[in-house]
């Protein structure tokens, strides 16, 4: 029988997009046995940080036939799971929709979880992965100047931080063989990610976001209120500046886990800094699992605009979670 503490985290895992307790265990052969379209080839388990840690690996998805002979823009997926679970293979399906047509390459990134490392290990890993992609662009016919990122929940937090902290040396870390390479990204799709850790507790969430055993507490290594400086340093909103890349933020207004006002706060800060930014509300949407295909269409339009130069207007009109019958 599960202890009460473990039971509580089983519930939290479901709410945070982790597929119950088995996914909180160590990764099980990432990249093996994945069903991908016939037009997509997978190169799995590539170390990006100069270590043999399976969490510090990425999976590369390439089209078997690129649409043209130009280097491919890259969409990088960073998984959610409250920083304590999840796996990079969770991004294969989303990335494959972009790669299959020959217009993009995809990369799904693993990173160290809070069971083995506290902050800032997670952002150091993500930045090392971006540096690896840029340093190896020529080898795989990738465009080092067209890298976009997408992540949900905890992954949304990490991609938002990649976007806002491109000029923050303190968050670069010293992982991997490509330390002199830029970790900047050219656009960000933030799906309901935490933006300001100190205000998570006050946003109406059904979870505890302050205690030492909370997702944020495990990330920071203690009670959030006792780690204020670290919480500020770990928050994407802290680094918002005019040189940030374009953002698309999508959040359900009935999210019981990451408060909707986290995205409202980040959007307001980006707009104040005059950053190109779009905020789409999914009306009635919870913590992901959006049922309206319009959500994916807006994501696609944003990447096409930012990475392929397609002239398309990004609508900020609210999307109903339920598709009208």
C-alpha positions in Angstrom: 0.0 0.0 0.0 1.3 3.5 -0.9 2.2 5.8 1.9 0.1 8.9 2.3 3.0 11.0 1.0 3.5 8.8 -2.0 -0.3 8.8 -2.7 -0.3 12.6 -2.6 2.4 12.7 -5.2 0.6 10.2 -7.3 -2.3 12.7 -7.5 0.0 15.6 -8.1 1.8 13.6 -10.9 -1.5 13.2 -12.7 -2.4 16.8 -12.4 1.1 17.9 -13.6 1.0 15.8 -16.7 3.1 12.9 -15.5 1.6 9.5 -16.3 1.2 8.4 -12.7 4.0 6.9 -10.6 5.8 4.7 -13.1 7.0 7.7 -15.0 8.6 9.1 -11.8 11.0 6.2 -12.0 14.3 6.4 -14.0 13.9 6.7 -17.8 13.4 3.3 -19.6 15.4 3.2 -22.8 14.4 6.5 -24.3 13.9 6.5 -28.0 13.3 2.7 -28.3 10.2 1.4 -29.9 8.7 4.8 -30.9 6.0 4.9 -33.6 7.0 7.6 -36.0 5.8 8.4 -39.5 7.6 6.6 -42.3 9.0 10.0 -43.5 10.8 10.6 -40.2 14.1 9.1 -39.0 15.2 9.1 -35.4 18.6 9.4 -33.9 18.2 8.7 -30.2 20.2 9.0 -27.0 22.7 11.5 -28.2 24.8 12.9 -25.3 24.9 16.7 -25.3 26.7 17.5 -22.1 29.9 15.4 -22.3 28.6 12.9 -19.7 27.1 9.4 -19.7 24.0 10.5 -17.7 21.0 9.2 -19.7 19.1 12.3 -18.6 21.6 14.6 -20.4 20.8 13.2 -23.8 18.6 14.3 -26.7 16.7 12.7 -29.5 17.0 14.1 -33.0 14.1 13.7 -35.5 15.0 14.4 -39.2 12.9 14.2 -42.3 14.0 11.4 -44.7 13.4 13.9 -47.5 13.8 17.6 -46.8 11.5 19.9 -48.8 14.5 21.7 -50.2 18.3 21.7 -49.9 18.5 24.6 -47.4 19.5 23.9 -43.7 16.4 23.0 -41.7 15.0 25.2 -38.9 14.8 23.3 -35.6 12.0 22.9 -33.1 13.2 21.8 -29.7 10.7 20.2 -27.3 11.3 20.2 -23.5 9.1 17.9 -21.5 7.0 18.7 -18.5 6.4 16.6 -15.3 6.9 19.1 -12.4 10.7 18.8 -12.9 10.5 15.4 -11.1 9.2 13.1 -13.9 8.6 12.9 -17.6 10.8 11.8 -20.5 12.0 13.3 -23.7 10.2 10.6 -25.8 7.0 12.4 -24.9 7.9 15.1 -27.5 8.1 12.7 -30.4 4.5 12.9 -31.5 4.4 16.7 -31.4 7.7 17.1 -33.2 6.9 14.5 -35.9 4.0 16.6 -37.1 6.5 19.3 -38.1 9.3 17.0 -39.3 7.2 14.7 -41.5 6.6 17.3 -44.1 10.3 18.0 -44.6 10.2 21.6 -43.4 11.7 21.2 -40.0 14.0 19.1 -37.8 13.0 18.3 -34.3 14.9 17.8 -31.1 13.5 16.4 -27.8 15.7 17.2 -24.8 16.1 15.3 -21.5 17.3 17.0 -18.4 18.2 16.2 -14.9 15.2 15.9 -12.6 14.9 17.1 -9.0 15.3 13.6 -7.6 19.0 13.9 -8.6 19.8 17.6 -8.9 18.3 20.9 -7.8 18.3 24.3 -9.5 20.0 25.5 -11.7 20.9 22.1 -13.1 17.8 22.0 -15.2 18.4 25.2 -17.2 22.1 24.4 -17.4 21.2 21.2 -19.2 18.7 22.9 -21.5 21.3 25.5 -22.5 23.9 22.9 -23.1 21.5 21.1 -25.4 20.9 24.3 -27.4 24.7 24.8 -27.7 25.1 21.2 -28.9 22.4 21.7 -31.6 24.0 24.9 -32.8 27.6 23.4 -32.8 26.4 20.4 -34.7 24.2 22.2 -37.2 26.4 21.7 -40.2 26.7 17.9 -39.6 22.9 17.5 -39.7 22.1 20.3 -42.1 20.4 22.4 -39.4 20.1 26.1 -39.4 21.9 27.5 -36.3 20.1 30.8 -36.7 16.6 29.3 -36.7 16.0 27.4 -33.4 12.6 27.6 -31.7 11.6 25.9 -28.5 8.3 24.5 -27.1 7.5 23.0 -23.7 4.5 22.3 -21.5 4.2 22.9 -17.7 7.7 22.5 -16.2 8.9 22.4 -19.8 7.1 25.6 -20.4 9.0 27.2 -17.5 12.3 26.0 -19.0 11.6 27.2 -22.6 10.4 30.5 -21.3 13.6 30.9 -19.3 15.7 29.9 -22.5 13.9 32.8 -24.1 14.3 35.5 -21.5 17.8 34.6 -20.2 19.8 34.5 -23.5 22.1 37.3 -22.3 22.4 36.1 -18.6 25.9 34.5 -18.1 25.0 33.2 -14.6 22.5 30.7 -16.1 24.8 29.3 -18.8 26.6 26.7 -16.8 29.8 25.0 -18.0 28.5 21.7 -19.4 29.6 20.1 -22.5 32.3 20.8 -25.1 30.7 23.8 -26.7 30.9 26.5 -24.0 31.7 29.3 -26.4 28.6 28.7 -28.5 25.4 30.8 -28.0 22.4 29.2 -26.2 20.0 31.9 -27.6 16.8 30.8 -29.2 14.8 32.6 -31.9 11.2 32.0 -30.6 9.4 30.4 -27.7 6.1 28.5 -27.3 5.3 28.4 -23.6 2.4 26.1 -22.8 1.1 26.9 -19.3 4.5 27.1 -17.7 5.3 28.7 -14.3 6.7 32.2 -14.8 7.1 33.7 -11.4 7.7 31.0 -8.7 7.2 33.3 -5.7 3.6 34.0 -6.8 2.6 30.4 -7.6 1.1 29.9 -4.2 -1.3 32.8 -4.5 -2.8 32.0 -7.9 -5.6 29.7 -6.8 -3.9 26.3 -7.6 -5.1 23.1 -6.0 -1.5 22.1 -5.2 0.9 23.3 -2.6 3.6 25.3 -4.4 5.5 26.5 -1.3 6.4 23.6 0.9 9.7 21.7 0.8 8.0 18.7 -0.7 6.2 20.7 -3.4 7.4 20.6 -7.0 8.9 24.1 -6.6 10.3 23.2 -3.2 12.1 20.2 -4.7 13.4 22.3 -7.5 14.9 24.9 -5.2 15.9 22.6 -2.4 13.6 23.8 0.4 10.6 25.8 1.2 10.0 28.5 -1.4 9.6 31.3 1.1 12.9 30.4 2.5 14.6 30.4 -0.9 13.3 33.8 -2.2 16.5 34.8 -4.0 16.8 31.5 -5.7 13.1 31.5 -6.6 13.6 34.9 -8.3 16.7 33.7 -10.1 14.7 30.6 -11.4 11.8 32.7 -12.7 11.6 33.6 -16.4 9.8 36.8 -15.6 13.0 38.1 -13.8 14.9 38.3 -17.1 12.4 39.8 -19.4 14.1 42.4 -21.6 13.6 44.1 -25.0 16.1 41.7 -26.7 13.9 38.6 -25.9 12.7 36.6 -28.9 9.0 36.4 -29.9 6.8 34.4 -27.5 3.5 32.5 -28.0 1.9 31.7 -24.6 -1.1 29.3 -24.4 -2.9 28.6 -21.1 -6.2 27.2 -20.1 -8.2 29.5 -17.8 -9.4 26.6 -15.7 -5.9 25.2 -15.0 -6.0 23.7 -11.5 -2.2 23.2 -11.3 -0.2 26.1 -12.8 -2.3 29.2 -12.1 -3.6 31.0 -15.3 -2.3 34.3 -13.9 1.3 33.0 -14.3 0.9 33.5 -18.0 -0.9 36.8 -17.6 2.0 38.1 -15.6 4.6 37.0 -18.1 2.6 38.4 -21.0 2.3 41.7 -19.3 6.0 41.9 -18.6 6.9 41.0 -22.2 4.5 43.5 -23.6 5.9 46.2 -21.3 9.4 45.4 -22.6 8.0 45.7 -26.2 8.8 42.0 -27.0 6.7 40.5 -29.8 4.3 38.3 -27.9 1.0 36.5 -28.3 -1.2 35.2 -25.5 -3.9 32.7 -26.3 -6.5 31.6 -23.7 -8.1 28.2 -24.0 -11.5 28.9 -22.5 -12.4 26.1 -20.1 -9.0 24.4 -20.6 -7.3 22.7 -17.7 -3.7 21.7 -17.4 -3.1 20.7 -21.0 -5.0 18.1 -22.8 -6.6 20.7 -25.0 -9.2 19.2 -27.4 -9.5 21.9 -30.0 -7.1 21.5 -33.0 -7.0 25.3 -33.3 -4.4 25.2 -30.5 -2.0 23.2 -32.7 -2.8 25.4 -35.7 -1.8 28.6 -33.8 1.5 26.9 -32.7 2.2 25.9 -36.3 1.5 29.4 -37.6 3.8 30.9 -35.0 6.7 28.6 -35.8 6.2 29.1 -39.5 6.2 32.9 -39.0 9.3 33.0 -36.8 11.4 30.2 -38.3 10.4 30.0 -41.9 9.4 33.6 -42.6 5.8 32.8 -43.6 3.7 36.0 -43.6 0.8 35.0 -41.3 -1.1 36.9 -38.7 -1.1 35.2 -35.2 -4.6 35.6 -33.7 -4.9 36.1 -29.9 -8.6 35.3 -30.0 -9.7 33.0 -27.3 -10.0 29.3 -28.3 -12.9 27.2 -26.8 -11.6 24.0 -25.4 -14.6 22.2 -26.7 -15.1 22.0 -30.4 -18.6 23.1 -31.5 -20.6 20.2 -32.9 
